[in-house]
Structure formats: structure tokens, C-alpha cells
Amino acid sequence: MTVDPHFLGEFRLPVHPLREQLYNELHARPFPVVESPALVSHMAILSGEGGGRREVEHIARLCLRYALPQPDLQASALYLDFGDFHLRWERHTEFSAYTFIRPFKGGKAMDEKAIDVAPREWLESIAGEVVTALHGVIEAVQEQEMIDGDALAEELFDGERAIGSYAIGRRAMLCTSFRLHRGGFGRFYIANYSLSPQRAGRLLQRMLEIESYRVMALLSLPLARKISPRLAVLDAEVAKITARLADKGADSAGDRQLLASISALAAEVEQYRSDTSYRFAASKAYSSLVHQRLDYVEEEPIEHLQMISHFFARRFTPAMDTCEAVASRLEELSQRLARAGELLGTQVDLAIEQQNQRLLASMNRRGKLQLRLQETVEGLSVVVISYHLVGLLKYLFDAAKPLGLEVNTPLLLAASVVPVVLGVWWLMRKIRKRLTDKTE
């Protein structure tokens, strides 16, 4: 009986298309199984967010060389046995981890490296930039011996101070120097007292992740140190602008100058935020992963050796605090500039409102003045029109004499002045009222 993958087994219940993928995700990156003793070489290579497919294609060429099946080009993790060595490749957001593991056949630790048996020309053609590179040894030790930190430093770490601790209930010991040694690689050493191959593989994986995530987290520190002095200058400039906003009076030229200053500073701050936000956010995430991995190690102190967690508390944590402080400072500057812009906008709006009120008051005064002037002109117009009408009446009265009519022209003219003036005034008022009604 064929089972339809779109339904739940023999039941006609549809399943989510991503269900199987989500189940497999938890098993996508199993821990290595490491038989002690073993040699380990590890590299974390920064290749950007789009470098995964290119790296799988590069690994496919190595598979072709060893007559192994071709890997899935969409894979995010590969675990391959090339006979002489095992290769573990895991793709992360912006970097890839290459881990080479092979049996350690004895001899002095650090004289042999796991990566020595990998094809050199293939290694040198890996795309990207190396940010972490480690050589290490896992040795099977029958019983816990008194650990001499000075001897460890001299034998394994070229005289550099060893940092380490017991791990997993004192069933193993791990140490490193967190320094670069000959060949540009760091070094680590794990003494396996009683761990199974599975537990040893998990401890190894955590150790490698601590180193990779530690360095990836620290990528933001030079950036934070670079922009920190400029942020101090910007902080002082913002303080000056805020003081000017508090003290300034109504001044349009000053407003324009302040607006130009705020805009320039805001543009610079936002450019810094754009350039650093991804790096600072990534560092915060990597730092959290480092502390999670340290918790898994279950460190217990070794006399005369500094524990890894204590070393990180003194060196790594302050570096991350610096990055977080710079990111917070950028955010605070952005908010302060935004508030300064809003305050300036409010002040400008108030100034415009006051200016509009003064303009309206001035227009009101002008309107009243024009009304008075108009009334004066209308009064003069009544006089002028009345004068001319009385003049016309004089011609009319004078024309009556040739007709034999006895007319007392001066008396009639004097008597007509008042009616003429009143009539003209009434007529002009009626015309003005009609025009006003039409306008409204």
C-alpha cells in the first residue's frame, strides 16, 4: 500500500507541507562521534550570507576527487568520510565551519595536524576569509593526573599561558591559550578521562563553537572603538543644539540654521546606525551563544589554571559591553535628535501661529481703515454728485425764464439741496447693500 505524503499515514487527514522539514530540522546537525585519541583542525570562514551554494560546489569537487557521491547543492550541513579524514561542513548565517577529524596515532601533541592530509590546493581555493583557525588534540587519559599549567603552556602552547578547566563532571579536561601560534592557528587540548565517543564529540563541538562564536562576536569591537570618539563629539553637538532650543527666541534665520544642524547630525547618526546595526546585533547573538556553550561545558576549576569562563568575564564580556554601549549610544543620539527636531518644529509652528495672528490683526486694522476711508469717500461722493445735480437743476430753472415763467432760481436751488443730498445718499446706500448681498 502506497502512502500519500500529503496525508497522515492511512488517514485522510492533510498534513502541513513543511511538517517533515520541521521534524528533520532538529536532527539536521548531529554532534560528531569522536574516538579518542584524535586530531582536529577547525576553520570558520566568513563568506557572507550568499556563500553557501558556492562552498557546497567546492566540496563537491573534493568528493569527485575521492570518488564519493555528489552532495545536495541545497544542503546547509555535510558530514563526509574521505577515508583518511572526516570533514564536517556546517553553514551558518554569515560564515561556514570546516572541521577535519582523523585518528591520532601517537607522538607529540601538536606535531601532527588533522588538516595535513587534506589536499592543499583544495584548501587554498576555499572562498572567503578565515576568522577562526584551530588545531587540537583529544587524548584518552586513563586517570586524572596533577596538571602542571607551566608544563602545558610550554608543551602545547609555545610558552603562552594555558587557560582551562575540568569539564562534564571532571570526566574530561580542556585547555587552550586563545592565542594564535605558528602557522596562524590557535590550539586546544582535550584530555578524555571517561567520556564516551558521543559525549567527547559533543564537548569538542562546544569547544569549537565557543572559539568560532567568540571571534565572530568580537568583529564589532574595532568598529565600536572606531566610531566611539566621533559619537562623543556628536553627543556634545546635540547638547549644544538642545541648549539653543531652550534659550532661543523667535528668529526665522536661527530656526533655519538649527534645522540645518539637526538634519546634518541626524543624517550622520543614521549613517552610523545603518553601517553598524547588523554587526552589533550579530555580536549580541554570538555573545549569547558563547555563554550558552560555556554552560554546557560544566567547568570545574583546575589549580593554577584560569577557567575559561573567568577569562571571558575579564576580557570577552567587557568587549561585548563596549559594543552594546556604543549601539545604545547611537540609538539614544537618534532619539535625542528626533526629539530636538520635534521641539524645533513645535516652536516654528507656534511662531507661525503668532505671526498669523499678528497678520490677521493687521488685516483687521486695515479693513477697518479701508471701511472708514470708503465711508469718507462715499460722503464726498454724495457731496460731489449732489453738487452736480443741483447744477443741473440751475440750468433747468434758468430755462424756464424764456418761457415766461417767473422762477426764483436761488430760492429753488436752496430748497432742492437737502432733498438732492438725501436722495443721492439713499440711492448709494441701496446700491452698496445690493453689491454686499451679492458678494456674500
C-alpha positions in Angstrom: 0.0 0.0 0.0 1.4 3.3 -1.1 1.2 6.1 1.5 0.4 9.5 0.1 2.8 12.0 1.7 0.2 14.7 1.7 -1.9 12.8 4.2 -1.3 11.4 7.7 -0.5 7.8 7.1 -3.6 5.7 6.4 -5.9 8.5 7.5 -7.2 11.1 5.0 -6.0 13.9 7.2 -4.0 16.5 5.3 -0.6 17.4 6.7 1.2 20.7 6.6 3.7 20.9 3.7 6.6 21.8 6.0 5.9 19.2 8.7 8.6 16.7 7.7 11.1 19.5 7.2 10.4 20.9 10.6 10.8 17.4 12.2 14.1 16.9 10.4 15.4 20.3 11.4 16.2 19.2 15.0 18.3 16.3 13.6 20.0 18.3 10.8 23.3 18.9 12.6 24.2 15.9 14.7 27.2 16.1 17.0 30.4 14.3 15.9 31.2 10.9 17.3 34.9 11.1 18.2 37.0 8.1 19.2 40.0 9.2 21.4 42.7 9.9 20.6 42.0 12.1 17.6 43.4 15.1 15.8 41.1 18.0 15.0 41.5 21.1 12.7 38.8 23.6 12.5 38.3 26.8 10.4 35.5 29.3 10.5 35.4 31.2 7.1 33.5 34.4 6.6 31.8 34.3 3.2 28.7 36.4 3.5 25.1 35.4 3.5 25.1 34.1 0.0 28.2 31.9 0.0 26.6 28.5 0.9 26.0 27.1 -2.5 29.5 28.1 -3.8 31.0 26.2 -0.8 29.0 23.1 -1.4 30.1 23.1 -5.1 33.7 23.4 -3.8 33.2 20.4 -1.5 31.6 18.5 -4.4 34.9 18.8 -6.3 36.6 17.2 -3.4 34.0 14.4 -3.4 34.7 13.9 -7.1 38.4 13.5 -6.4 37.7 10.8 -3.7 35.0 9.1 -5.8 32.3 9.9 -3.3 28.6 10.7 -4.2 27.9 14.3 -5.0 26.3 16.3 -2.2 23.0 18.1 -2.3 23.7 21.6 -3.5 21.0 23.0 -1.2 22.5 21.4 1.9 23.3 23.5 4.9 25.5 20.8 6.6 27.6 18.0 5.2 29.3 15.1 7.1 31.7 13.2 4.8 34.1 10.4 5.3 37.1 10.6 2.9 38.9 7.6 4.4 42.0 9.5 5.7 39.9 12.0 7.4 36.3 13.1 8.2 35.1 16.5 7.1 32.2 18.3 8.8 30.9 21.4 7.0 28.2 23.5 8.5 26.7 26.7 7.1 25.8 29.5 9.4 24.2 32.8 8.6 27.4 34.6 7.5 30.2 32.1 7.9 30.9 28.4 7.4 32.6 26.0 9.7 35.0 23.3 8.3 36.1 20.7 10.8 38.7 18.0 9.9 38.9 14.9 12.2 41.3 11.9 11.9 42.7 9.4 14.3 45.8 10.3 16.3 48.4 7.5 16.0 50.6 8.8 18.7 53.5 11.1 19.1 53.9 14.6 20.4 50.7 16.6 20.5 50.6 19.4 18.0 53.3 18.0 15.8 50.7 16.5 13.6 47.5 18.3 12.4 44.3 16.8 11.1 44.3 19.1 8.1 47.7 17.9 6.9 46.1 15.0 4.9 43.6 17.2 3.1 44.6 18.3 -0.5 46.5 21.6 -0.1 45.3 23.1 -3.4 41.7 22.4 -2.5 42.1 24.0 0.9 43.7 27.1 -0.6 40.9 27.6 -3.0 38.1 27.8 -0.4 36.3 31.1 -0.9 36.1 33.6 1.9 38.2 34.9 4.8 39.4 32.9 7.7 38.3 34.3 11.1 39.0 31.3 13.2 41.5 28.5 12.8 42.4 25.9 15.4 44.4 22.7 15.7 43.7 20.4 18.6 44.2 17.0 20.1 41.8 14.8 22.0 43.8 12.2 24.0 42.5 9.3 26.0 43.9 9.5 29.5 43.3 6.7 31.9 43.3 8.6 35.2 43.4 12.2 36.3 46.9 13.4 37.0 48.1 16.5 38.7 48.0 19.1 35.9 51.1 21.4 35.6 50.0 24.7 33.9 53.5 25.7 33.1 54.3 22.3 31.5 51.1 22.5 29.5 51.9 26.0 28.3 55.4 25.0 27.3 54.5 21.7 25.6 51.3 22.7 23.8 51.1 26.5 23.6 54.6 27.7 22.8 55.0 29.0 26.3 51.8 31.0 26.3 49.7 30.9 29.4 47.2 28.0 29.4 43.5 28.6 30.2 41.4 25.6 31.0 39.2 23.6 33.4 37.7 20.2 34.1 34.5 19.6 32.2 31.4 17.4 32.3 31.7 16.3 35.9 35.5 16.1 35.8 35.3 13.4 33.1 37.4 15.5 30.8 39.8 18.4 30.9 40.1 21.0 28.2 42.5 23.9 27.8 43.6 26.5 25.2 45.5 29.7 25.1 43.1 31.8 23.0 46.2 33.0 21.0 47.5 32.4 17.5 50.5 30.2 17.2 52.9 29.2 14.5 51.1 28.9 11.1 48.3 31.3 12.2 46.3 28.6 14.0 45.1 28.6 17.6 45.4 25.5 19.7 43.4 23.4 22.1 43.8 20.2 24.1 41.2 17.9 25.5 42.1 15.0 27.9 39.3 12.4 27.8 39.2 10.6 31.1 35.9 8.7 30.8 33.7 10.3 28.1 32.0 8.1 25.5 32.7 8.9 21.9 29.3 10.6 21.7 30.0 12.8 24.8 33.5 13.5 23.6 32.1 14.7 20.2 29.6 17.0 22.0 32.4 18.5 24.1 34.5 19.0 21.1 31.7 20.7 19.2 31.0 23.1 22.1 34.7 23.9 22.3 34.9 24.7 18.6 31.7 26.7 18.7 32.9 28.8 21.7 36.0 29.8 19.7 34.1 30.5 16.5 31.3 32.5 18.1 33.8 34.3 20.3 35.7 35.7 17.3 32.6 36.4 15.3 31.2 38.4 18.3 34.4 40.4 18.6 34.2 41.5 14.9 32.2 44.5 16.1 34.7 45.7 18.7 37.1 47.5 16.2 34.0 49.2 14.7 32.8 50.3 18.1 36.2 51.7 19.0 36.5 53.5 15.7 33.2 55.4 15.9 33.2 56.0 19.7 35.3 59.2 19.6 33.0 60.7 16.9 30.0 59.8 19.0 31.4 61.8 21.9 31.6 64.8 19.5 28.1 64.2 18.2 26.8 64.0 21.8 28.3 67.4 22.6 26.8 68.9 19.4 23.3 67.6 20.3 23.7 69.0 23.8 24.5 72.4 22.3 21.5 72.3 20.0 19.2 71.4 22.9 20.6 74.3 24.9 20.0 76.7 21.9 16.4 75.4 21.6 15.8 76.2 25.3 17.3 79.7 25.1 16.4 81.0 21.6 13.7 83.5 20.8 11.6 83.9 17.7 14.2 84.1 14.9 13.4 82.6 11.5 17.1 82.8 10.4 18.1 81.0 13.6 15.4 78.3 13.1 16.8 77.6 9.6 20.3 77.3 11.0 19.1 75.0 13.8 17.1 72.8 11.4 20.2 72.5 9.1 22.3 71.5 12.1 19.8 68.9 13.3 19.4 67.5 9.8 23.1 67.1 9.3 23.7 65.5 12.6 20.7 63.2 12.2 21.9 62.1 8.8 25.4 61.3 10.2 23.9 59.3 13.1 21.6 57.3 10.9 24.5 56.5 8.6 26.4 55.1 11.6 23.4 53.1 12.6 23.0 51.7 9.1 26.7 50.8 9.0 26.7 49.1 12.4 23.3 47.8 13.3 23.8 44.4 11.6 27.2 43.9 13.1 26.2 44.9 16.6 23.0 42.7 16.5 25.1 39.8 15.3 27.7 40.3 18.0 24.9 40.3 20.7 23.6 37.0 19.3 27.0 35.4 19.1 27.8 36.5 22.6 24.7 34.8 23.9 25.7 31.6 22.1 29.2 31.7 23.7 27.7 31.8 27.2 25.2 29.0 26.3 28.1 26.8 25.1 30.1 27.6 28.2 27.2 26.5 30.4 27.2 23.1 28.7 30.9 22.5 29.4 30.1 22.5 33.2 33.5 23.9 34.1 35.3 23.0 37.4 38.5 24.7 38.4 42.0 23.3 38.0 44.5 24.5 40.4 46.9 27.2 39.0 44.8 27.5 35.8 42.4 30.2 35.0 38.9 28.9 34.0 37.6 29.8 30.5 34.5 31.4 31.9 36.6 33.6 34.3 38.9 34.6 31.4 35.8 35.6 29.3 34.3 37.5 32.2 37.5 39.6 32.4 38.2 40.0 28.7 35.3 39.0 26.5 32.3 40.3 28.4 33.8 43.9 28.7 34.3 43.9 25.0 30.7 43.0 24.4 29.6 45.6 26.9 31.5 48.2 24.9 29.8 47.2 21.7 26.4 47.2 23.4 27.1 50.6 24.9 28.0 52.1 21.5 24.9 50.7 20.0 22.8 52.1 22.8 24.6 55.5 22.4 23.7 55.6 18.7 20.1 54.8 19.5 20.0 57.4 22.2 21.5 60.1 19.9 19.0 59.2 17.2 16.1 59.6 19.7 17.5 62.9 21.1 17.9 64.4 17.6 14.3 63.3 16.7 13.0 65.0 19.9 15.1 68.1 19.1 13.6 68.2 15.6 10.1 67.8 17.0 10.7 70.6 19.6 12.0 72.9 16.8 9.0 72.0 14.7 6.7 72.9 17.6 8.5 76.2 18.2 8.3 77.0 14.5 4.6 76.2 14.5 4.0 78.4 17.4 5.9 81.2 15.8 3.9 80.8 12.6 0.7 80.8 14.6 1.7 84.0 16.4 2.8 85.6 13.0 -0.6 84.6 11.5 -2.4 86.2 14.5 -0.4 89.4 14.0 -1.2 89.3 10.3 -4.9 88.8 10.9 -4.9 91.7 13.4 -3.1 93.9 10.9 -5.5 92.9 8.2 -8.4 93.6 10.6 -7.0 97.1 11.2 -6.5 97.7 7.5 -10.1 96.5 6.9 -11.4 99.0 9.4 -9.3 101.8 7.9 -10.5 100.9 4.4 -14.1 100.9 5.7 -13.6 104.4 7.2 -11.9 105.6 4.1 -14.7 104.2 2.0 -17.3 105.8 4.1 -15.4 109.1 3.8 -15.1 108.7 0.0 -18.8 107.8 -0.1 -19.6 111.0 1.8 -17.5 113.1 -0.6 -19.2 111.3 -3.5 -22.6 112.3 -2.2 -21.5 115.9 -2.0 -20.0 115.9 -5.4 -22.9 114.1 -7.1 -25.4 116.4 -5.2 -23.4 119.5 -6.3 -23.6 118.4 -9.9 -27.3 117.6 -9.7 -28.0 121.0 -8.1 -26.1 122.5 -11.0 -28.3 120.7 -13.5 -31.3 122.0 -11.7 -30.0 125.6 -12.1 -29.9 125.0 -15.8 -33.5 123.7 -15.7 -34.7 126.7 -13.7 -32.9 129.2 -15.9 -34.5 127.7 -19.0 -38.0 128.5 -17.5 -37.5 132.3 -17.8 -37.7 132.4 -21.7 -40.9 130.6 -21.4 -42.4 133.5 -19.4 -42.3 131.7 -16.1 -41.3 133.7 -13.1 -38.9 131.4 -11.2 -36.8 132.4 -8.2 -33.8 130.3 -9.1 -31.7 130.9 -6.0 -34.6 130.1 -3.7 -35.5 126.9 -5.6 -31.9 125.8 -5.7 -31.5 126.3 -2.0 -34.7 124.4 -1.4 -33.5 121.4 -3.6 -30.2 120.9 -1.9 -31.4 118.9 1.0 -33.7 116.6 -1.0 -31.0 116.0 -3.6 -28.4 115.1 -1.0 -30.7 112.8 0.9 -31.8 111.1 -2.4 -28.2 110.6 -3.5 -27.2 109.2 -0.1 -30.2 106.8 -0.1 -29.5 105.6 -3.6 -25.8 105.0 -3.0 -26.6 103.1 0.3 -29.1 100.9 -1.6 -26.5 100.1 -4.4 -23.8 99.3 -1.8 -26.2 97.0 0.1 -27.1 95.1 -3.1 -23.5 94.6 -4.0 -22.7 93.4 -0.5 -25.6 90.8 -0.6 -24.3 89.5 -4.0 -20.8 89.1 -2.6 -22.0 87.1 0.4 
